[in-house]
Amino acid sequence: MTTVPTTDPLTEPDLERLLGRVAGLRAEIGKVVVGQHDAVEQLLVALFAGGHCLLEGVPGLAKTLMIRTLGRAVELSFKRIQFTPDLMPSDIVGTEILEEDHGTGHRAFRFARGPIFANLVLADEINRSPPKTQAALLEAMQEKEVTYAGETYVLDRPFFVLATQNPIEQTGTYPLPEAQLDRFLLNLKIGYPSAEEEMRILTATTGVAGEEVRGVMTAAEVLEVQTLVRQVHVSHGLVDWVARLVRASRPATSEIDVVRRFVDWGAGPRAGQALILTAKAKALMAGRFAVAREDLERLVPPVLRHRVLINFKGEAEGVSSEDVAAGILAAVGPPRSPLE
């Protein structure tokens, strides 16, 4: 493992302790969630990079279970918001209520905090509420604060929004606008389990109660890891490579055929920020203090898939954002300058 640079305030034992907590976190989640190793890894990457996640998958693939288990293992305050067509912004942010002091008879308004005031917020089936309600999350996700009646309330740290949506059932849903999608650091696709994993799921969920998840990491330790992630080294050559990848996704300036033909809008600067931050988190979780090209390549699909808007022609021909991401990786090629 690479030694921590002298500019880092943590000692080597501190780093070993934190990485041990990360390994314990994986193990605790694995007690309950069978398989889904890539999804769990990317979920932890987003947590330690300080961003939010959008999980997509058909019902019954343990999306909510995965999120609840993470909340228990990290000892974070957890709130679940079930998005429905009649959900209002005040149901998320909170509202003012009129209270009376029975001793003096004095009445005053008090802000009653909504479920957004938690470390870990599950926005379940987020696309079942209209854009007005979805927009209640915008300020919280970007600024980590909410404003109500002219007053600004700072959210507790760490603050992590995990939203789920069903990619199949579209009746009665409201597609997330691009501004909302861009605030999610990663978009994770949850797939079906393998035959062996499905057997394990059936056995584990139809017998006696399974193992209890114990807390192995505190909110303060999560913040320590998030601070450490920012200090992971990424070379100038890789930063240049990331910039070229992101710019290549924009049809107005791209020279890549699949982008010019099938992309309506490409990724903005947040995509590059997300790619570098998540790669730093992935490198640190592997015990390295420098980003490798492989870290970046593995995170290109979950970073780009919700930031590249496929046009009508692409949809008609079955072209996906994953296909575009693969085409961009192939066309851009390796970094132009040395990695170190």
C-alpha positions in Angstrom: 0.0 0.0 0.0 1.3 3.5 -0.9 2.4 5.5 2.1 0.3 8.5 2.9 1.9 11.8 1.7 3.4 14.0 4.5 0.7 16.7 3.7 -2.0 14.3 4.9 -3.0 14.9 8.6 -3.7 11.2 9.1 -1.0 8.8 10.2 -0.4 5.4 8.6 -2.2 3.6 11.5 -5.2 6.0 11.0 -5.3 5.0 7.3 -5.1 1.3 8.2 -7.9 1.8 10.7 -10.2 3.5 8.1 -9.5 0.9 5.4 -10.2 -1.8 7.9 -13.6 -0.2 8.6 -14.3 -0.1 4.8 -13.5 -3.9 4.6 -15.8 -4.5 7.5 -18.5 -2.5 5.9 -18.4 -4.7 2.8 -18.6 -7.8 4.9 -21.6 -6.5 6.9 -23.5 -5.7 3.7 -22.6 -9.1 2.3 -24.4 -10.7 5.3 -27.7 -9.5 4.0 -27.3 -8.7 0.3 -26.5 -11.7 -1.8 -24.4 -11.0 -4.9 -24.7 -7.5 -6.5 -20.9 -7.0 -5.8 -20.5 -4.3 -8.4 -23.5 -2.3 -7.2 -22.4 -2.5 -3.6 -18.9 -1.4 -4.5 -20.1 1.5 -6.5 -22.6 2.5 -3.7 -19.6 2.7 -1.3 -17.6 4.6 -3.9 -20.3 7.2 -4.1 -20.7 7.4 -0.3 -16.9 8.0 0.2 -16.8 10.4 -2.8 -19.5 12.5 -1.1 -22.1 12.1 -3.9 -25.6 10.7 -4.4 -26.7 7.6 -6.3 -29.6 6.7 -8.6 -30.4 3.0 -8.6 -32.4 1.4 -11.4 -33.7 -2.1 -11.5 -36.9 -4.1 -11.7 -38.7 -4.8 -8.4 -37.3 -7.4 -6.1 -33.6 -7.0 -6.7 -32.8 -5.7 -3.2 -32.4 -2.0 -4.0 -34.1 -0.9 -0.8 -32.6 -3.7 1.3 -29.1 -2.7 0.1 -29.7 0.9 1.2 -31.2 0.0 4.6 -28.4 -2.3 5.3 -25.8 0.4 4.4 -27.6 2.7 6.9 -27.3 0.1 9.7 -23.7 -0.8 9.0 -22.6 2.8 8.9 -24.7 4.0 11.9 -26.2 6.8 10.0 -29.6 8.4 10.6 -31.9 7.0 8.0 -35.2 8.2 6.5 -37.3 6.7 3.7 -39.5 8.8 1.5 -42.0 6.9 -0.6 -42.6 9.1 -3.7 -46.2 9.1 -4.9 -48.2 11.4 -7.3 -49.7 13.3 -4.4 -46.4 13.9 -2.5 -45.8 17.6 -1.8 -42.4 19.4 -1.4 -43.3 20.2 2.2 -43.6 16.4 2.8 -39.9 16.2 2.0 -38.4 19.5 3.3 -40.8 20.2 6.2 -43.3 22.9 7.0 -44.1 25.5 9.6 -46.6 24.7 12.3 -48.3 27.1 14.7 -47.6 26.4 18.3 -49.1 27.9 21.4 -47.3 28.3 24.8 -50.1 27.3 27.2 -48.5 29.2 30.0 -48.4 32.6 28.3 -50.9 32.0 25.4 -48.2 33.3 23.0 -48.4 31.7 19.5 -45.4 31.3 17.2 -44.5 29.4 14.1 -42.0 26.6 14.4 -40.3 24.8 11.5 -41.0 21.1 11.6 -38.1 19.4 9.8 -39.0 16.9 7.1 -37.4 13.5 6.3 -34.7 15.2 4.2 -33.0 16.0 7.6 -31.1 12.7 7.8 -27.7 11.4 6.9 -29.0 8.8 4.5 -32.2 9.5 2.6 -33.9 6.9 0.5 -36.1 8.5 -2.3 -38.0 5.4 -3.2 -39.5 5.3 -6.7 -38.5 9.0 -7.2 -40.0 9.2 -10.7 -43.6 8.6 -9.3 -43.8 12.2 -8.1 -44.2 15.3 -10.4 -41.3 17.6 -11.1 -42.4 20.2 -8.5 -41.9 17.6 -5.8 -38.7 16.2 -7.3 -37.3 19.8 -7.3 -37.5 19.8 -3.5 -34.3 17.7 -3.6 -32.3 20.0 -5.8 -31.0 22.4 -3.3 -30.4 19.7 -0.7 -28.4 17.5 -3.1 -26.2 20.3 -4.4 -25.8 22.7 -1.5 -26.5 20.3 1.4 -29.0 22.8 2.9 -32.6 23.7 2.4 -34.4 27.0 2.4 -37.9 27.5 3.7 -39.8 30.8 4.3 -36.5 32.7 3.8 -34.6 30.7 6.4 -31.7 28.4 5.4 -31.2 25.2 7.3 -27.9 23.2 7.0 -28.2 19.5 6.7 -26.2 17.0 8.8 -23.0 15.6 7.3 -22.5 13.2 5.7 -25.6 13.7 3.6 -26.3 10.9 1.0 -29.4 10.7 -1.2 -30.1 7.3 -2.7 -33.0 7.2 -5.2 -34.6 4.2 -6.9 -36.7 3.9 -9.9 -38.2 1.0 -12.0 -37.0 1.2 -15.6 -39.8 -0.9 -16.9 -43.1 0.5 -15.6 -43.6 4.0 -17.0 -47.3 4.5 -16.5 -48.0 7.2 -14.0 -44.3 8.3 -13.8 -42.5 11.6 -14.4 -39.1 11.3 -16.0 -36.4 13.1 -14.0 -35.3 16.3 -15.6 -31.6 16.7 -16.7 -30.8 19.1 -13.9 -32.0 16.5 -11.4 -30.2 13.6 -13.1 -26.9 15.5 -13.2 -26.9 15.9 -9.4 -26.5 12.1 -9.0 -22.9 11.2 -8.9 -23.5 7.7 -10.2 -26.4 5.8 -11.9 -26.3 2.2 -10.9 -28.0 -0.6 -12.9 -29.1 -3.4 -10.7 -29.3 -6.7 -12.6 -30.7 -10.2 -12.0 -28.7 -12.5 -9.7 -26.8 -15.5 -11.1 -28.3 -19.0 -10.7 -26.1 -19.7 -7.7 -27.0 -16.4 -6.1 -30.7 -16.9 -6.6 -30.5 -20.3 -4.9 -28.7 -18.6 -1.9 -31.4 -15.9 -1.8 -34.2 -18.4 -1.8 -32.6 -20.4 1.0 -31.7 -17.3 3.1 -35.1 -15.6 2.9 -37.4 -18.5 3.5 -35.9 -19.9 6.7 -35.3 -18.5 10.1 -34.1 -15.0 10.6 -30.6 -14.3 9.2 -27.6 -12.6 10.7 -28.0 -9.1 12.3 -26.1 -6.3 10.7 -23.9 -4.5 13.2 -22.6 -1.0 13.0 -18.9 -1.0 11.9 -18.4 2.6 10.9 -19.5 5.9 12.3 -20.6 9.1 10.5 -17.4 10.8 11.7 -15.3 8.0 10.1 -17.2 8.4 6.8 -16.3 12.1 6.9 -12.7 11.2 7.5 -12.7 8.9 4.5 -14.3 11.6 2.4 -11.6 14.1 3.4 -8.9 11.5 2.6 -10.4 10.8 -0.8 -9.8 14.4 -1.9 -6.1 13.9 -1.2 -5.7 10.9 -3.4 -3.3 11.8 -6.3 -4.4 11.9 -9.9 -1.9 12.7 -12.5 -2.2 15.6 -15.0 -2.2 13.1 -17.8 -5.3 11.4 -16.4 -7.1 14.7 -15.7 -6.5 15.6 -19.4 -7.8 12.2 -20.5 -11.0 12.7 -18.4 -11.5 16.1 -19.9 -11.2 14.7 -23.4 -13.6 11.9 -22.6 -16.3 14.3 -21.3 -15.9 16.7 -24.2 -16.1 13.9 -26.7 -19.6 13.1 -25.5 -20.9 16.5 -26.8 -22.2 16.2 -30.4 -21.6 19.9 -31.3 -17.9 19.5 -30.9 -17.2 15.7 -31.0 -15.6 14.0 -33.9 -16.8 10.5 -32.8 -19.4 9.1 -35.2 -21.7 7.4 -32.6 -21.9 10.6 -30.6 -22.6 12.9 -33.6 -25.3 10.5 -34.9 -27.1 9.4 -31.8 -26.5 11.9 -29.0 -28.8 14.9 -28.4 -26.9 16.4 -25.4 -23.6 15.3 -23.9 -22.2 15.4 -20.4 -21.3 18.6 -18.6 -18.3 19.5 -16.3 -20.0 17.6 -13.4 -19.3 14.4 -15.3 -15.6 15.0 -15.2 -15.7 15.9 -11.5 -17.7 12.8 -10.7 -15.3 10.6 -12.7 -12.2 11.9 -10.9 -13.8 11.9 -7.4 -15.2 8.4 -7.7 -11.9 7.1 -9.1 -10.1 8.6 -6.2 -12.5 6.8 -3.8 -12.1 3.5 -5.7 -8.3 3.8 -5.5 -8.4 4.5 -1.8 -10.8 1.6 -1.1 -8.2 -0.6 -2.8 -5.5 0.7 -0.5 -3.8 3.0 -3.1 -3.1 6.7 -2.8 -3.0 7.3 -6.6 -5.6 6.9 -9.3 -5.0 4.4 -12.1 -6.5 4.5 -15.6 -8.4 1.3 -14.8 -10.2 3.0 -11.9 -11.5 5.7 -14.3 -12.5 3.2 -17.1 -14.6 1.1 -14.7 -16.6 4.1 -13.6 -17.2 5.7 -17.0 -20.6 3.8 -17.6 -22.2 4.8 -14.2 -21.0 8.3 -14.6 -22.1 8.9 -18.2 -25.2 6.7 -18.6 -27.5 9.4 -17.1 -25.7 12.4 -18.5 -25.7 11.4 -22.2 -29.1 12.1 -23.8 -29.8 9.7 -26.7 -31.8 11.3 -29.6 -34.8 9.9 -31.3 -32.8 8.2 -34.0 -30.6 6.4 -31.4 -33.6 5.2 -29.5 -35.2 3.9 -32.7 -32.0 2.0 -33.5 -31.6 0.6 -29.9 -28.5 2.6 -29.1 -27.9 3.0 -25.4 -25.8 5.5 -23.4 -23.6 2.5 -22.5 -22.9 2.0 -26.2 -22.0 5.6 -26.6 -19.7 5.4 -23.5 -17.9 2.4 -25.0 -17.6 4.2 -28.3 -16.1 7.2 -26.6 -13.6 5.1 -24.7 -12.5 3.3 -27.9 -12.2 6.5 -29.9 -10.3 8.6 -27.3 -7.8 5.9 -26.6 -5.1 6.0 -23.9 -3.8 9.1 -22.1 -1.5 11.2 -24.2 1.0 11.9 -21.5 2.7 9.8 -18.7 0.4 8.8 -15.8 2.8 10.1 -13.2 
